[in-house]
Amino acid sequence: MASRSKTRNLQVFDTQLHADTVEWCPVSANHDLLACGTYQLQGGVGDEHASSSRTGRLYLFEFGQGTQVSPLSELQRLDTAAILDLKWCHVPLAGRAVLGVAAATGELQLYALSDRQVGGRGLRTLSSLQVGAERLALSLDWSTGRLDSSDVRVVCSDSAGGVSVLALADSALLTLSQWTAHDYEAWISAFSYWDTQLVYSGGDDCKLKGWDLRAGPSHPTFTSKRHSMGVCSVHSSPHREHVLATGSYDEQVLLWDGRNMQRPLSESPVGGGVWRLKWHPTEQHLLLAACMHNDFHILHCQQALDGGGGACPVVASYVLHNSLAYGADWSRLSLQAPAPCPPLLVEPKNSPWDGGGHLKIQYESPTTSFDTSLEDDVGRYIPEANAAPPCSSAQETPSLSCLLASCSFYDHMLHVWRWDWAPEEAPQEPERSGPGSSSG
């Protein structure tokens, strides 16, 4: 499907410690809030398995659309144990947004958003529970992906291969179920948002498993070995029932129909280990992938979801990070339209911008600034005088404008960026039934 697609960096922030997880707040009154977690290993190799040698920091930011130069402002930073994952509950709990954190101490930690006397909104400790001794909490997911506030639960996976399901009662975490799911690290755990008694897990044993909490966790409902390396990302679609996306160190994104886990709907090579996958909050066909050694990519999954098979095409890539691509998320904020282009006094001849020019990052400083240059598709430098201004005319107004955040590990950088997309051809109505369709 032909389209016009453009990504643009809005701001860069140095997190000082290695950044590995980021998420925008999904609660409607706080869509402008962004949380970022970091992980730093202190000491030598001999300290690798001591939780005290891992430190972290939790950041809370606010995004202001009226500020053009630096729209992202820091509200709070908390020194913590190293953070492996963080996710907001999709609905408010007791009237407040709640953030879950998977920590290197083996704890699942909850923070509640509140108004501080100084500095505006901030996070305060709500509850914590250790999921096991001598292990790291690696991932978490909330059961609230379809904004269902009844029977709110959290699932957490750990470095000993365990999976725990917890509930929150009177602001205290309570373990409902706990079992050994994988032979090695259980990198990821996730709910089916359509039936929250179903849980998925992925491990370093290269296995993707399903669990039905009603039957108990003694045996998985399925075990898939379709991924050839460790499974480190799972996300249930909040838009289409039965649809599941998984990612692995094998550099493949697989889409599944949960009713048939023998064979995926599609396999998409993305050129890097897939550490995180995030479905767009409103656009059901768009999937964001953090691909470790190969940047961040947005996949368009309509053909696969409508039963057509084949790999999902990449419709946009964000390539300005200089290190491992770990954390990524979509914001639910509605972005203002891009500024219109001023009229050109002289039309440049053979403008390389029309030939697919793209930005290459040149230098990142410890401040929030960086320099970029424009290159063509084979890496040749394009002088700035020949480049078209990065703006849109009235005839090129994007049909979709998205705000995103991403973070990279060794260079400890958080980026906030926008993606403007204008498909030249509207997607056709599907002629066949697919997973989650009314006839399925």
N, C-alpha and C positions, 0 to 999 in steps of 0.2 A: 504494500500500500504506500504510494508516494505521499510525502508530507514535507513540510518545512519544520525543522526542529532546531532549537538553539538553547544552549545552556550558558549561564552567565554567573560568575562569582559575585557575591554581594559583600562577603566579609570573611576574614580569616582570623582565628583566635588561637594563640599558643596555650595549650593546656599544661605545659611544663612536664607533666608526667604522661606516660604513654596512653593515648586515648583509644578506647576499644568499643564504646557503646554510647549511643545517642538516641533520644526519642522526644518528639514533640508531645505536649499534653493533649489528649483527646477530649477532655472535658470542656464543654462548650464555652464556659466563661473564661477559660484559660488557654485557648488555642495559641496564644502568643508566647507561651512558656516552653522552654527547651531545657532538657536535662542531659548532662553528659557525664560519663563515668570513666575513670582512668585506672590503670594497673601498672605498678612499678615493682620489679623484683629487686630487693636490696640484698647485698652481700654476695658471696661466692656461690659456686656450683653446689657446695656442700650444704647450703641452706635452702636448696630448692624446695624441699617438702615441708618447711616450717612456715606456718601461716604468719608468724610474726615478721618474716622477712619480706612480706608482700604488703605494700602500702598503696593507698589510692586517694582519690579526691573526687567529690561529687560537686558538680557545678549546676547552678540554676541560672538561666538567661531569660531575658525578655526581648522580643522582637518588636520593634516599632516601625511601622510602615512610613510614618511621616519623616523619618530621619534617613536622608539619602546617603550620607557618607558612611556612618557606622550604625546600621539599624539594630545590631545585636548589642545589648548591654548586660553586664554581669550583675545579677541580683545577690548571689550568695555562693560561697564555696565552703565545703565541709571536708576536713581531713578525716579519712575513713580507712578501713581495711581495703585492700585492692578489690576493685569492682570488675566482675566478669560479664554482667548483664544487668540491664535495668529496663523496666516497663511500667508505664502508668496503668492503673485500672481504668477501663474505658468509661466507667460511670462513677459519679461521686459516691463516697461512702460516708454516711452520717453528715452529708452536706459538704464534704471536702474532697478535693482531688487527693488521691493516694498513689505514691510511687513505690514500687517494689524493687529491691536491689539484691542481686546474688553476689555474695561476698566470699573472699578467699578464706575467711575464717570458718566456712561451712555454714554460714548463717543466711537465712532469708530475712532481710530487713525491710521494714515498712516505714515510710515517711509521709506525714500528712502536710498538705499545703495550708498555710495560715497567713494572716496579715500580721506583720511585725510592726511594733511601734516605730522603729527606725528601719528604713530601707524597703518598705513595702512588703510584697509577698515573699514568703520564705518557707523552707521545709523544716519540720521538727520531727524528732524520732517518735514513732507511734508504737511499734512493736518489733520484736525480733525472735527468731527461733533457730536453733542449730539443727540442721537436718542430719548430721552425723559427725562423728569424731574423725580427725585426721583425713579430711577431705575438703575440697573446694566446692562451693555452690557454683555451678557453671551457667545455668540458664533458668528463666522463669517465664510463665505465661499466665494470663488471667482468663477466667472462663467467660468474660464479659464482652467478647469480640463483636457480638451483635447487639450490644447495649442492653442486655438483659441484667437487671439488678437483683434478680432473685437467686438465692443459693450461690453467692459469690465465693469462688475458690481460686486457689493458686496452685500451679504445678511447678515443681523445681527439680532439676537434674543435677548430679554431682560427679566429681572426679573418681569416685569409687564404683561408678556404674549404676548408682541408685536413682530412683525417681520417687518423689514425695508429693502427695496431694494434701493441701492444707486449707483450712477455713479460718475466717476471722470472726471471733465471737467476743463481743464487749471489748473491742480494740486489742484483743490478744490473739495470737496465732495458735492454732490447734492442729495437730497432725491427724488427718483422717485415714491415710493409707500410706504405706512405704514399702518398697520392695527393690530387689536387685534386678535391673532390667537388662544390663549389658555386661560383657566380660571386662571391658575397659571403660574409659571415660564415657559417660553419657553426656555428649556435648549439647544436646538440645532436647527439650520437652515442650509439648504444645497440646492445647485442647482442640477438639473439633468444636467450632463455635456453634454448630447446628445441633449437636447432641453432646452436651458437656460431660456426659458419662463416658465419653470416648477420649482417650489420651493417646498421643503419638510420642515416640522417643527415637532418637538417633544416637549412635555411639561410634566409638573408635574401632569397634569390631566390624565395621562396614555394614551394620544391620539397621534397618528401619523397622520399627515394631509398632503394633497397635494394641491397646489395652482397653477392656471394658470394665469399668469400675463396679458395675452391677454384678458381674460374675466373679470379681476378685482378681487380683493380679498374679495368680499362680501360673497362668499360661497366657501368652499373647494371643490376640485374635488373628494376627498374621505376623509373619517375619519375612521381610523382603531383603534380598541380597543384590538387588538391581544396581545399586551404587557399588563401585569397585574399591572405594576408599571410605574413610570415616565420614559419617553423616553428621553434619554440623548445623543444618538449618531446616526448619519445618514451619510452615505457616498455613493455617486453614483460611480459606477464602471467606470473608464475611458477607459476600454477595451471592455466591452460588453454592448451594448445598452439595456436599460430597467432594468438592474440589479442594485439592491439597497440593502445595508446592514444596519441594524438598531440594536441598543443595548439599554438596559434598566436596571434600578435598579432591575428588576426581574431576572437578571443573565442569560438572554437568548440573543443569537445573532440570528437574523432572516434574511434570504435572501429572496428577493422579485423579482418577475417579475412585473415591473411597469404597465403592461397592465392588471394585475389581482391582485388587492390589497385586495381581499377577503381572500386569503389563501397564506401563505408564501411558498416558495420553500423548505425551510428547517428551523429547529429550533435546535440550538446547545446550550446546557447548559454549561456554563464556570465557574460556581462556585463563581462569584463575579459580582457586578454591573458593567455594561459595559459603562465606561465613554467615551472612544474614540475607533473608528474603522478606520483603514487606509488600503486601498487596496495597494498592492505592485505596484510600478510605472511601472514595465515591466512584471512581472509574474502574469498573469490574475487570477490565482486560489488561490493566497495567500492573506490572510487577517490577519492583526495585530490587536489584541484586548488588551486594557488596562482595567483590570478587578478589579479595586479598591481593595477589600479585598482579591483578589486571583491572584495577580501577572500579568504578561504579557504573552500572548499566541499567537502562529501563527497557524491559521486554514487553512487547505487545502480543498478548496471548489469545486473541479472539479466535483465530483459525483453529488452534488446538482445542479450545474450550467448546467450540461448536462442532467438534468431531472430525475436523479436517486433517488432524495429525501434522507431522512435520515440526521442525524447530521453530521456536518463537523468535521473530525478528527483533533485533535491537533497534529501537527508534531514537535513543539518545544515550550518550556516554558522558560522564564527567571525569576528566583525566588530569586535574590539576593537583592531586595529591602526590607526594613523593615517597610514600611508604605504604605498608600493608593496609589495604582497604577493609576495615572491620565493621564500623557502625554506620548505619544509614536509616533515614526515616523521612516520610512525607509529612508535611504540615497540613492541617485542615483550614488554615487561614485562606481567605479569598484575597488574592493579590490584586493590586492596582494594575491597570493596563500599562504596558511599556510606553515610554515617552515617544511621541511621534517624531519622525525624522524632519529636520529642517530642510528646506529645498536646496538642492545642490546647485552651486553657481556654475561649476564645471563638472560634467559627467566624466569620471575617470575612464580611460580606455582599457579594455580587457581587464576589468577589475577582478583581482584574484579572490575577492570575497565571494563572488558568484561561483567560483570554481571549488568551493568547499574549504576555504581558509578556516583555521582553528587556532585557538590560543594555546601557547605552551608556556608553562611557568618557568621563570628564569631564576628566581631567588626568593626565599622566604626568610623574613627577619623575625626576631623575637617580638616585634611589635605586631600590629594587625595588618601590615602592608606587605605587598609583594609586587614584583615586576613581571610583566608578561610580554611575549612577542607573538606576532601572528605568523603562522606557517601555512604553506599549502599542503596538499595531501602527501607529497613525497619529502616533506621536511625542509623545503627551501624557505628562507626568510622573506617575508612580505613587508616592505617599508610601510610605516604607518601612514604616510601621505597617500598611498594607493589603496588603503583599506577603507571600506564603507563604514559609516558610524554604526555602532551596535544598537540600533533602534528600529522601530517598526512603523511603516506607513499605515494609513487608515485602511488601505486595501489588503494589508498583511496582518491584520489584527489576529492574534492567535486564538484558536477556539478553546485552548486550555492553557492556563498559566499556573504553575505549581511552585511552591516553596519547599525546599528540601534542606536537610542537614546531613553531613557525613563527617567521619573522623578517621584518622589514620594513626598507626601505632608508633613506629620508631621516631617519626618526626614530630610527634605529639601535637597534631594540628586538627582543629575543628573548622570546617568550612560550612558556610551557609550560602546557598545558591538557588537560582530560579531556573525553571525550564519552561520555555514557551513553545507550544506545539500547534501547528495548523495543518491538519491532514488535507491534502488536495482532493481526496475522494472520501466521501462519508462511507463508513463501513456498511456493507449490505446486511439486510436482515437475514439471520441464519435460516437455511432451508431444511436443515436436519436437526434432530434433537441432540443435545449434548448433556453433560452432567449438570444437574441443577435446573434443567429446563422443566417446563410444566408437564411434558410428556415422559420425563425421566422418573 
